[in-house]
Amino acid sequence: MYARFIDEFTVIPAPEEYWGIRNFNKNPEIMKQYGFLPMESAPQKKHMRPHYELADGIIRKTYVEYAGDALIDYRKKMIERLQTVFKQYEQKYLNSSDITMASTLAVMRKPKGTAVTVWLSNFWQRYFLEKTKIETAECAADFSAVEFRADMLGEPPHTMRELSEESAELYAEIIKESNGV
């Protein structure tokens, strides 16, 4: 691969048009005239960013830890990704109405609503544990320890249908009590 060296974190790969339309055919001398040099790449390392060095007419790609503003930006992206994973998993089983119903049933000490509310609480506690790992991560090993699996607690213990049935039972009890039966 040929690329143009910009700085230690930026290179521009030679576009396809240089190979075909302009008939460069990866000729090193012609590529060099247009500022493109051969590039050597190291295997990609998870949670590290590319770093480029120019030496002896070759661009060498290695990987370095995130630092400073790059670390802050990387943490933000990781937290957004984590939140998306957890929110999508939650929404796979429960929507906001389901959660409201479960919470109401839990307040009324109904077992299914309580079980779903406890599951939700544990689910989001797990999210915040993983989020804290990201917020305190300083190196690639720390970022690698973050679990992007929302399915660790399994599915909610009860379905929307079961919550609806429990809710109907609760309303029937309330109506009975209000009628003095």
Secondary structure, DSSP 8 states (H G I E B T S, - for coil): -EEEEEETTEEEE--GGGTTTT--TT-HHHHHHTT-EEEEE----TT-EEEEEEETTEEEEEEE---HHHHHHHHHHHHHHHHHHHHHHHHHH--HHHHHHHHHHHHTT-HHHHHHHHHHHHHHHHHHHHHHHHHH--SHHHHHT----GGGG-S-SS-HHHHHHHHHHHHHHHHHHHTT-
